[in-house]
Amino acid sequence: MGLEEALETREIWLLVAEQEGASFDANGEPEPRFLPSFLPIAMSPGGDGLIVDLRLGDSYGSVFLWDHETWVLGVPLWGSVAFMLQDIAAALESGTSALLRHAALGGTEEACVAVVDDGGDLVWEVAEH
């Protein structure tokens, strides 16, 4: 997404987080919320997105899947936007899987390969094991 759309999406998600208010799980721990330090960079048609974590710390610059229903970050998909682009480029050029490192770290997203469907569109399918 372009910068304008990214900033607009960020503002909407921050507004939703504010309207939802603070929430705590059964252990009294705060439940996740969208934070001002998250920057959306891509959206799926279903409302989920990729975000870059701009909080200082170990995950600074990492790319996460932002699930609009659970609001849980989980394991980073990639350590940075540069790693994301390298992983996708390598998968497209070689026909191998993307997201292998994420899967190896215990992430919930499965490794996937790029395929051209019957309509001529590029789609990502779960890699066969």
Residue pairs with C-beta under 8 A, 6 or more apart in sequence:
1 9
1 40
1 41
1 42
1 43
6 39
6 40
6 41
9 40
9 43
9 49
10 38
10 39
10 40
13 34
13 38
13 40
13 66
14 34
14 36
16 34
17 33
17 34
17 35
17 71
20 33
22 30
22 33
23 30
23 31
23 33
24 30
24 31
25 31
31 71
32 70
32 71
32 72
32 73
33 71
34 66
34 71
35 55
37 53
37 54
37 55
38 51
38 52
38 53
38 54
38 66
39 51
39 52
39 54
40 49
40 50
40 51
40 66
41 49
41 50
41 51
41 52
41 63
41 81
42 49
42 50
43 49
43 50
46 68
47 68
48 65
48 66
48 67
48 68
49 65
49 66
49 68
50 63
50 64
50 65
50 66
50 77
50 84
51 63
51 64
51 66
52 61
52 62
52 63
52 64
52 81
53 59
53 60
53 61
53 62
53 63
53 64
53 73
53 76
54 60
54 61
59 73
59 76
61 79
61 80
61 81
62 76
62 77
62 78
62 79
62 80
63 76
63 77
63 78
63 79
63 80
63 81
63 83
63 84
64 73
64 74
64 76
64 77
65 73
65 74
65 77
65 109
66 73
74 107
74 108
75 102
75 105
75 106
75 107
75 108
76 102
76 105
76 107
77 84
77 99
77 102
77 107
77 109
78 84
78 87
78 101
78 102
87 98
87 99
87 100
87 101
88 98
90 96
90 98
91 97
91 98
91 112
91 113
91 114
92 114
95 113
95 114
96 113
97 111
97 112
97 113
97 127
98 111
98 112
98 113
98 114
98 124
99 107
99 109
99 110
99 111
99 112
100 111
102 109
102 111
103 109
103 110
103 111
110 126
110 127
111 126
111 127
112 124
112 125
112 126
112 127
113 124
113 125
113 127
114 122
114 123
114 124
115 122
115 123
115 124
115 125
116 122
116 123
117 123
